[in-house]
Structure formats: structure tokens, C-alpha cells
Amino acid sequence: MGDIAKGALGGAWSLLVGWVLPTALNLAILTTTLLSSLRKVPPFEHAWGLAEERGALAFLTASLMLGLVLNALQNPLYRILEGYLLWPSLAYEYGCRRHQAIRRDLTDRLLLMRLERRATGINLSAVDRADLTLLRHSPHLARYRSLDQRSTVTRRALLQERLARYPVGDGHLAPTRLGNAIRRFEVYAYDRYQLDSQLLWNELTATAPEQARRQVDTARTSVDFFVCLLYGHLAVLLAAAVTLTSTATGATAAATTAVVLAALIPVWYRCAVSATDEWAAAVRALVNVGRHPLAASLGLDIPKEIAAERTMWSLVSRIPRIPYHEHAAALDHYRRSPAPTTNDTM
């Protein structure tokens, strides 16, 4: 039934579930817990009048309009949470260093567990023995030793899952968990194929199979839901602070609402980070199956050798990024021969 609704609504499904629904939830919290206390505050006085007069219609209209506004602002909203917008330079650099250390610890912990498992069954090479000794005496892994020695297959899989939420290479690290979780699939195509999917995203989605495009939209909807819910909680939290400072009525409800929302905000942030796993898988599938129709639509033949394919996509990615240069003629080697016309065959 859900698939039927998604197919009928098309792109509106992502808008409704990702932005309008969480907006309605936040408005419901605001109206049931705070609006009656804020009815004498000038910005909310008119809203209280509408809520009394029109009720459900005013609520639905406000949910739809605010959801559309938040959807239009999704790029800056995401960039703030990713650490690219409104972040001071010192905070940005500190966040990148912190996540670099976290990724290093995860990598070393998994490597140490793998080497210790191998050491019990086979003879390690001299290089592996040296790595094992170094990791066992590493100070930054000392606090994890007792826990990792009792690790199970499930725990190792969870550590691998956390590590997989980081992009390849220190140069791509972002200062936040959400930024790194999104950045990992933004650089996937370039790391594997030298295909800059950020520059060629419209071309890639225009030629990819319909199912692959739909999977990306559906997977992103879950992340949109938690991001919108988080920002809505921040807005309601601000309204609760206004209630506590401007009126004596409803102070208990406002304080309770503020405490609950403050506790839920980091939960929704973690949920958004976890939801990027499905988004990342959908983007990987889009790149893997979509680069062939993309090459065909550009009049190119993908070479058999992966190294040659990476060279081809590197050349293609330069076209929208820099002005034309004679080096672009290197693409002629990969161009498909034009199909013969009717006049040529006669």
C-alpha cells in the first residue's frame, strides 16, 4: 500500500513525508503545550485567534506552508548540520581533527582485532607481527583494549558500520557526524571511477534507471524527516524559552516541553546519521548502474579496463568545471562512432 501511495504521489511523497509531516508534528507540540500560554505575546496572539476560529484548517495550512518553506531551505539547513555554513574556522578545524582521530581509532581497533584473530590460527608475516606489536602498545587504543578483547562478531560489525560512515581520505572529512556520513557517498563515484557525481548529478539522474532514481529519493526522505523534526524542535524549544521569560502562566508545561525536546534533539540527529546508510547505498547503486547509460548519452564507450575508464571519467568531469582546453580532445579516444544515416547506406 505504501508503494502504491509513493507511485501515485511521485515527488510529492518526499515533500509530504520529509518536510510537511514533521512540521505538522512540531506544530502539534506547539499548539498543545505552549500556544495557550503565548496567546498574549504579540507574535503568537494572531496565531491563537486563528487556532480558535478555524482550528483544523489553520493547522493544515500552516503545516503545508511551513513544510514548503523548509523544503525550499533544505540546502542551507543541511549545510549547517554538516558543518559547512555558519561554522567559525576554529570550530570547523577542531571538528575535522576530532573526526580524523575517531576514524583513526576505529581503523586501528578493527585492524588490531583482525590481526589478533589471525595470530591464533596462522603464522603472521613480519610486517603483520610488527603492526600487531605496535597496536597492542598504542596509547590511544589502551582504553578500548578490555572491551575489544571481548568483542563479538556483532560488535565488530557495528564498529565497521561506524567506520563506513566516514569518507575516504582525510581531505574529505567534515567537522560533524552528519557531514561525514553524507560526504562518504558524495565522493564515492570520484574515488571509484574518477567520476565527479556532484558536478554531473543532473546528467547522472537524467539517464539512470527509474528504479535507481526512486531509491535515492526514498532513502533521502528518511533523512529529511529527522532533519526537519530536529529544526522544528529547536523552534519549539525557542518558543518554550519565550514562554518562560515572558509570562508566568504555563511555566510548568513550558519547562517540561523544553527538557523533553532538548533530550530528543540529539536523538533525532543520531537517527538522521543512521538513516544516511540507506541513502549511501542508493547513491552507490545509482552510480554503479547509471554510469553506463550516462556514457551512452554522452556518446562515449566505456573501456574494458578500469584504469582507462577512470581516465575517461576524469576527462568528462573537467568539462563542466573548467573552460574548454585543447586537452579535452583526449576524449576523442572514447567517443562512439556515429551511427550511419539512411543516405550513407544507400
C-alpha positions as CSV (number, residue, x, y, z in Angstrom):
1,M,0.0,0.0,0.0
2,G,2.9,2.3,0.8
3,D,4.5,1.7,-2.6
4,I,1.2,2.5,-4.3
5,A,1.0,5.8,-2.5
6,K,4.5,6.6,-3.4
7,G,3.9,5.9,-7.0
8,A,0.7,7.9,-7.1
9,L,2.2,10.9,-5.3
10,G,5.6,10.8,-7.1
11,G,7.9,13.6,-5.9
12,A,5.2,14.9,-3.6
13,W,5.7,11.8,-1.4
14,S,9.2,13.0,-0.4
15,L,7.8,16.5,0.3
16,L,4.9,15.3,2.4
17,V,6.8,12.7,4.5
18,G,10.2,14.5,4.6
19,W,9.0,18.1,5.4
20,V,5.3,18.5,5.9
21,L,4.7,15.6,8.3
22,P,7.5,16.6,10.8
23,T,6.4,20.2,10.5
24,A,2.8,19.1,11.5
25,L,4.2,17.2,14.4
26,N,6.1,20.2,15.7
27,L,3.1,22.4,15.3
28,A,1.0,19.9,17.2
29,I,3.5,20.1,20.1
30,L,3.5,23.9,20.0
31,T,-0.3,24.3,19.9
32,T,-1.0,21.7,22.6
33,T,1.7,22.7,25.1
34,L,2.7,26.3,24.6
35,L,0.2,28.3,22.4
36,S,-2.3,28.9,25.2
37,S,0.4,30.4,27.3
38,L,1.7,32.5,24.5
39,R,-1.7,34.0,23.4
40,K,-0.8,37.4,24.9
41,V,2.7,37.5,23.3
42,P,2.3,39.7,20.2
43,P,3.8,37.3,17.6
44,F,1.6,34.5,18.8
45,E,-1.6,36.5,19.5
46,H,-2.9,36.3,16.0
47,A,-2.0,32.6,15.7
48,W,-4.1,31.9,18.8
49,G,-7.0,33.7,17.3
50,L,-6.8,31.7,14.1
51,A,-6.5,28.4,16.1
52,E,-9.7,29.2,17.9
53,E,-11.6,30.3,14.9
54,R,-10.6,27.9,12.2
55,G,-8.9,25.0,14.1
56,A,-8.0,22.2,11.7
57,L,-7.9,24.3,8.6
58,A,-5.4,26.7,10.1
59,F,-3.3,23.8,11.4
60,L,-3.2,22.1,8.0
61,T,-2.5,25.3,6.1
62,A,0.3,26.3,8.5
63,S,1.8,22.7,8.3
64,L,1.8,22.8,4.5
65,M,3.2,26.3,4.1
66,L,5.9,25.9,6.7
67,G,6.8,22.5,5.2
68,L,7.2,24.1,1.7
69,V,9.4,26.8,3.2
70,L,11.6,24.4,5.0
71,N,11.9,22.2,1.8
72,A,13.0,25.3,-0.1
73,L,15.6,26.0,2.5
74,Q,16.9,22.4,2.8
75,N,20.3,23.2,1.3
76,P,21.4,25.8,4.0
77,L,19.7,23.7,6.7
78,Y,21.7,20.7,5.7
79,R,24.9,22.7,5.4
80,I,24.6,24.0,8.9
81,L,24.3,20.5,10.3
82,E,27.1,19.3,8.0
83,G,29.4,22.0,9.4
84,Y,29.9,24.0,6.1
85,L,27.7,27.0,6.9
86,L,27.9,29.5,9.9
87,W,30.7,27.5,11.5
88,P,33.7,29.5,12.7
89,S,37.1,28.5,11.3
90,L,38.3,27.3,14.7
91,A,35.2,25.1,15.3
92,Y,35.5,23.7,11.7
93,E,39.1,22.8,12.1
94,Y,38.6,21.3,15.6
95,G,35.7,19.2,14.3
96,C,37.8,17.9,11.4
97,R,40.7,17.0,13.7
98,R,38.3,15.3,16.1
99,H,36.7,13.1,13.5
100,Q,40.1,12.3,12.0
101,A,41.2,10.9,15.4
102,I,37.9,9.0,15.7
103,R,38.3,7.4,12.3
104,R,41.9,6.5,13.0
105,D,40.9,4.8,16.3
106,L,38.2,2.9,14.6
107,T,40.6,1.8,11.8
108,D,43.3,0.7,14.3
109,R,40.8,-1.1,16.5
110,L,39.5,-3.2,13.7
111,L,43.0,-3.9,12.4
112,L,44.1,-5.0,15.8
113,M,41.2,-7.3,16.3
114,R,41.7,-8.8,12.8
115,L,45.4,-9.4,13.4
116,E,44.8,-11.0,16.8
117,R,42.3,-13.4,15.2
118,R,44.7,-14.3,12.5
119,A,47.6,-14.7,15.0
120,T,45.7,-17.6,16.7
121,G,45.4,-19.7,13.6
122,I,48.2,-18.9,11.2
123,N,51.7,-17.5,11.3
124,L,51.8,-13.8,10.7
125,S,54.3,-12.2,8.4
126,A,57.0,-10.0,9.8
127,V,55.1,-6.9,8.8
128,D,51.9,-8.1,10.4
129,R,53.7,-9.0,13.6
130,A,55.3,-5.6,13.8
131,D,51.9,-3.9,13.3
132,L,50.3,-6.2,15.9
133,T,53.0,-5.3,18.5
134,L,52.7,-1.6,17.7
135,L,48.9,-1.6,18.0
136,R,49.0,-3.6,21.2
137,H,51.2,-0.9,22.8
138,S,49.4,2.1,21.2
139,P,48.4,4.6,23.9
140,H,45.3,5.8,22.0
141,L,43.9,2.2,22.0
142,A,44.6,1.4,25.6
143,R,41.1,2.5,26.8
144,Y,39.5,0.1,24.3
145,R,41.6,-3.0,24.9
146,S,39.5,-4.7,27.6
147,L,36.3,-4.1,25.6
148,D,37.7,-5.1,22.2
149,Q,39.2,-8.3,23.6
150,R,35.6,-9.4,24.5
151,S,34.2,-8.2,21.2
152,T,31.8,-10.4,19.2
153,V,31.1,-10.6,15.5
154,T,28.1,-8.2,16.0
155,R,30.3,-5.6,17.8
156,R,32.9,-5.8,15.1
157,A,30.2,-5.3,12.5
158,L,28.9,-2.2,14.4
159,L,32.5,-0.8,14.5
160,Q,32.8,-1.4,10.8
161,E,29.4,0.3,10.3
162,R,30.7,3.4,12.2
163,L,33.9,3.4,10.1
164,A,31.9,3.1,6.9
165,R,30.2,6.4,7.7
166,Y,33.4,8.3,7.0
167,P,34.7,9.4,3.6
168,V,37.9,8.0,2.0
169,G,40.8,10.3,2.7
170,D,41.5,13.0,5.3
171,G,40.9,15.7,2.7
172,H,37.2,14.9,2.5
173,L,36.5,14.9,6.3
174,A,33.8,17.2,7.6
175,P,33.5,18.6,11.2
176,T,30.3,16.8,12.0
177,R,29.0,13.2,12.0
178,L,26.2,14.0,9.6
179,G,28.6,15.9,7.3
180,N,30.9,12.9,7.1
181,A,28.1,10.4,6.7
182,I,26.9,12.4,3.6
183,R,30.3,13.2,2.3
184,R,31.2,9.5,2.1
185,F,28.7,8.9,-0.8
186,E,29.4,12.3,-2.4
187,V,33.0,11.2,-3.1
188,Y,32.1,7.6,-3.9
189,A,31.9,8.0,-7.6
190,Y,35.1,10.0,-7.8
191,D,37.1,7.6,-5.6
192,R,36.0,4.5,-7.6
193,Y,35.7,5.8,-11.1
194,Q,37.1,9.4,-11.1
195,L,33.5,10.5,-11.9
196,D,32.6,13.7,-10.2
197,S,29.0,12.9,-9.4
198,Q,28.5,16.3,-7.7
199,L,29.1,18.1,-10.9
200,L,27.4,15.6,-13.2
201,W,24.5,14.8,-10.8
202,N,21.8,16.1,-13.1
203,E,23.2,14.3,-16.1
204,L,23.5,11.1,-14.0
205,T,20.0,11.2,-12.6
206,A,18.5,12.1,-16.0
207,T,19.9,8.9,-17.6
208,A,19.9,6.4,-14.7
209,P,17.2,3.7,-14.5
210,E,13.9,4.9,-12.9
211,Q,14.2,2.4,-10.0
212,A,17.6,3.7,-9.1
213,R,16.4,7.3,-9.0
214,R,13.4,6.4,-7.0
215,Q,15.6,4.6,-4.4
216,V,17.7,7.7,-3.9
217,D,14.6,9.9,-3.4
218,T,13.0,7.4,-1.0
219,A,16.2,6.9,1.0
220,R,16.7,10.7,1.4
221,T,13.2,11.2,2.6
222,S,14.1,9.5,5.9
223,V,17.0,11.8,6.5
224,D,14.8,14.8,5.6
225,F,12.3,13.7,8.1
226,F,14.7,13.7,11.0
227,V,16.4,16.9,9.9
228,C,13.1,18.8,9.7
229,L,12.0,17.3,13.0
230,L,15.2,18.5,14.6
231,Y,14.9,22.1,13.4
232,G,11.2,22.1,14.4
233,H,12.2,21.0,17.9
234,L,14.7,23.9,18.0
235,A,11.9,26.3,17.1
236,V,9.5,24.9,19.7
237,L,12.3,25.0,22.2
238,L,12.8,28.7,21.5
239,A,9.1,29.3,21.9
240,A,9.3,27.5,25.3
241,A,12.1,29.8,26.3
242,V,10.0,32.8,25.3
243,T,7.1,31.4,27.4
244,L,9.3,31.1,30.5
245,T,10.6,34.6,30.2
246,S,7.5,36.5,29.1
247,T,4.6,35.0,31.1
248,A,4.0,33.3,34.4
249,T,1.2,31.0,33.1
250,G,2.1,27.6,31.8
251,A,5.6,27.7,33.2
252,T,5.5,24.0,34.2
253,A,4.3,22.9,30.8
254,A,6.9,25.1,29.0
255,A,9.8,23.8,31.2
256,T,8.7,20.2,30.7
257,T,8.4,20.7,27.0
258,A,11.9,22.3,26.8
259,V,13.5,19.4,28.8
260,V,11.9,16.8,26.6
261,L,12.8,18.5,23.3
262,A,16.3,19.2,24.4
263,A,16.7,15.4,25.1
264,L,15.1,14.5,21.8
265,I,17.2,16.7,19.6
266,P,20.4,14.6,19.8
267,V,18.3,11.5,19.3
268,W,16.9,12.8,16.0
269,Y,20.4,13.9,14.9
270,R,21.7,10.3,15.5
271,C,18.7,8.9,13.7
272,A,19.5,11.2,10.7
273,V,23.1,10.0,10.7
274,S,21.9,6.3,10.8
275,A,19.4,7.0,8.0
276,T,22.2,8.1,5.7
277,D,23.2,4.4,5.4
278,E,20.3,3.6,3.1
279,W,20.9,6.9,1.2
280,A,24.5,6.0,0.7
281,A,23.6,2.5,-0.6
282,A,21.1,4.1,-3.0
283,V,23.6,6.6,-4.4
284,R,26.2,3.8,-4.8
285,A,23.7,1.8,-6.8
286,L,22.8,4.9,-8.9
287,V,26.5,5.5,-9.7
288,N,27.3,1.8,-10.4
289,V,24.3,1.2,-12.8
290,G,23.9,4.8,-14.0
291,R,27.3,5.5,-15.4
292,H,26.8,3.2,-18.4
293,P,23.6,5.0,-19.7
294,L,25.4,8.3,-18.8
295,A,28.3,7.4,-21.0
296,A,26.0,6.2,-23.8
297,S,24.0,9.5,-23.7
298,L,27.3,11.5,-23.9
299,G,28.3,9.5,-27.0
300,L,31.1,7.6,-25.2
301,D,32.0,3.9,-24.9
302,I,33.2,2.7,-21.5
303,P,36.6,1.0,-21.9
304,K,37.1,-2.6,-20.7
305,E,40.0,-1.6,-18.4
306,I,39.0,0.1,-15.1
307,A,42.1,2.4,-15.3
308,A,41.1,3.6,-18.8
309,E,37.5,4.2,-17.5
310,R,38.8,6.3,-14.7
311,T,40.8,8.4,-17.2
312,M,37.7,8.8,-19.3
313,W,35.5,10.0,-16.4
314,S,38.3,12.3,-15.2
315,L,38.2,14.0,-18.6
316,V,34.4,14.2,-18.7
317,S,34.3,15.7,-15.2
318,R,36.6,18.5,-16.3
319,I,34.1,19.7,-19.0
320,P,31.6,21.4,-16.7
321,R,34.3,22.5,-14.2
322,I,36.8,24.4,-16.3
323,P,36.6,26.3,-19.7
324,Y,37.4,24.4,-22.8
325,H,41.0,23.4,-23.3
326,E,42.7,21.5,-26.1
327,H,43.4,18.7,-23.7
328,A,39.7,17.8,-23.9
329,A,40.5,16.4,-27.3
330,A,41.8,13.3,-25.4
331,L,38.1,12.3,-25.1
332,D,38.1,11.6,-28.8
333,H,39.7,8.2,-28.0
334,Y,36.5,7.2,-26.1
335,R,33.9,8.8,-28.4
336,R,31.4,6.4,-30.1
337,S,31.4,6.2,-33.8
338,P,28.3,8.0,-35.2
339,A,25.6,5.6,-36.5
340,P,25.3,5.5,-40.2
341,T,22.5,7.5,-41.7
342,T,20.0,6.3,-44.3
343,N,21.8,8.3,-47.1
344,D,25.1,6.6,-46.1
345,T,23.7,3.1,-46.5
346,M,22.1,3.8,-49.9
